[in-house]
């Protein structure tokens, strides 16, 4: 379900960016497309209305999919934290500086240290 909404959300985002980039700029010389004179397939006023409506519809769809994804993320399963699984903290007795074996770092360390490999054995002189 969440994957389908994410795909729809991405398609809406791409379409919204495209529609916004197609609109004619109000800033004078900044607008490169949609030349002033001559009749084309659509008049400049008609294309502006279509693009404005498309922007509004895609904006509403973007808002709806964003809200839906936020709600799904809030109610969805969350990964467990390592701190939630750790046992309660214990203080080490006096004189014992190494870990007592109950802390997070002690749980992550390997239980047994591998023995160091023996070097070449030299026969004892007699």
NORUR-V477334 format. One record per residue. N is the residue number from 1. SS is DSSP state (~ for helix, > for strand, _ for the rest). OMEGA is omega in degrees with one decimal (999 if undefined). Layout:
[[N;SS;OMEGA] [N;SS;OMEGA]]
This chain:
[[1;_;-178.4] [2;~;179.5] [3;~;178.6] [4;~;-179.3] [5;~;177.5] [6;~;178.7] [7;~;177.7] [8;~;179.6] [9;~;179.6] [10;~;177.3] [11;~;177.8] [12;~;179.6] [13;~;179.7] [14;~;178.6] [15;~;179.9] [16;~;177.3] [17;~;179.5] [18;~;-178.5] [19;~;178.6] [20;~;179.2] [21;~;179.0] [22;~;-177.3] [23;_;-179.3] [24;_;-178.7] [25;_;175.9] [26;_;-173.0] [27;_;176.1] [28;_;-172.9] [29;_;-178.4] [30;_;-177.9] [31;_;-178.3] [32;_;-174.9] [33;_;176.4] [34;_;-176.6] [35;_;-170.4] [36;_;-170.4] [37;_;173.4] [38;_;179.0] [39;_;178.0] [40;_;177.1] [41;_;177.6] [42;_;176.3] [43;_;-177.6] [44;~;179.5] [45;~;179.8] [46;~;179.2] [47;~;178.5] [48;~;178.7] [49;~;-179.6] [50;~;-179.2] [51;~;177.7] [52;~;178.2] [53;~;179.1] [54;~;178.1] [55;~;179.7] [56;~;-179.7] [57;~;179.8] [58;~;176.2] [59;~;177.4] [60;~;177.9] [61;~;177.0] [62;~;178.6] [63;~;-178.2] [64;~;-179.7] [65;~;177.2] [66;~;179.3] [67;~;178.8] [68;~;178.6] [69;~;178.0] [70;~;179.0] [71;~;178.5] [72;~;179.4] [73;~;-179.0] [74;~;-176.8] [75;~;-176.5] [76;_;177.8] [77;_;179.1] [78;_;176.5] [79;_;-179.1] [80;_;178.2] [81;_;177.6] [82;~;179.8] [83;~;177.5] [84;~;-176.3] [85;~;-176.8] [86;_;177.0] [87;_;179.3] [88;_;-178.2] [89;_;178.5] [90;_;177.5] [91;_;-179.7] [92;_;177.1] [93;_;179.7] [94;_;178.5] [95;_;179.5] [96;_;-176.9] [97;_;178.2] [98;_;-179.7] [99;_;-179.1] [100;_;179.0] [101;_;-177.4] [102;_;-178.6] [103;_;-179.5] [104;~;-178.7] [105;~;178.2] [106;~;177.8] [107;~;-178.5] [108;~;179.3] [109;_;174.5] [110;_;-175.0] [111;_;-178.6] [112;_;176.8] [113;_;178.0] [114;_;-179.7] [115;_;179.4] [116;_;-179.9] [117;_;-178.8] [118;_;178.5] [119;_;178.8] [120;_;-176.6] [121;_;179.5] [122;_;179.3] [123;_;-179.1] [124;_;178.9] [125;_;-178.7] [126;_;999]]
